[in-house]
């Protein structure tokens, strides 16, 4: 199975690198809901977050 290396940045914690299955389900579980993809940072890097994070009142974890 194909995997992705991801940087997980949780509020108030040090960022960590994980390897997850290359699936929508794995990304969705990681962010705790529907995913939102921002503009790509580079050809192989993007920022992905919970699409409803602000509506749900989730704590921001990093400023961009």
C-alpha positions in Angstrom: 0.0 0.0 0.0 1.2 3.5 -0.9 2.0 5.8 2.1 2.6 9.5 2.7 5.0 11.1 5.1 3.1 13.8 7.0 4.0 16.4 9.5 1.4 16.4 12.3 1.2 19.8 14.1 -1.2 19.7 17.1 -1.9 22.8 19.2 0.7 23.4 21.9 2.8 20.3 20.9 6.0 19.8 19.0 5.3 18.8 15.4 6.1 15.2 14.5 6.5 13.2 11.3 4.3 10.2 10.7 3.7 7.8 7.9 0.1 7.2 7.0 -1.8 5.2 4.3 -2.2 7.4 1.1 -6.0 7.5 1.5 -8.7 10.2 2.1 -9.9 8.1 5.1 -6.4 8.3 6.7 -6.2 12.1 6.2 -9.8 12.6 7.5 -9.1 10.6 10.6 -5.9 12.6 11.2 -7.6 16.0 11.1 -10.8 14.7 12.8 -13.3 15.5 10.0 -13.5 16.6 6.4 -10.2 17.7 4.9 -9.5 21.1 3.4 -6.5 21.4 1.1 -4.8 24.8 1.0 -2.7 26.1 -1.9 0.3 23.8 -2.4 3.5 24.9 -0.7 5.5 23.1 -3.4 5.0 20.3 -6.0 5.0 17.6 -3.3 3.9 19.6 -0.1 0.5 21.0 0.9 -1.2 22.1 4.1 -4.3 20.0 5.0 -6.6 20.8 7.9 -10.2 20.2 9.2 -12.6 21.9 6.8 -14.9 22.9 9.7 -12.2 23.8 12.2 -13.3 27.4 12.7 -17.0 26.5 12.8 -16.3 23.9 15.4 -14.2 26.2 17.5 -11.0 24.1 17.2 -7.9 25.7 18.6 -5.5 26.9 15.9 -2.3 25.0 15.9 0.1 27.1 13.6 0.0 30.4 11.9 1.0 30.6 8.2 
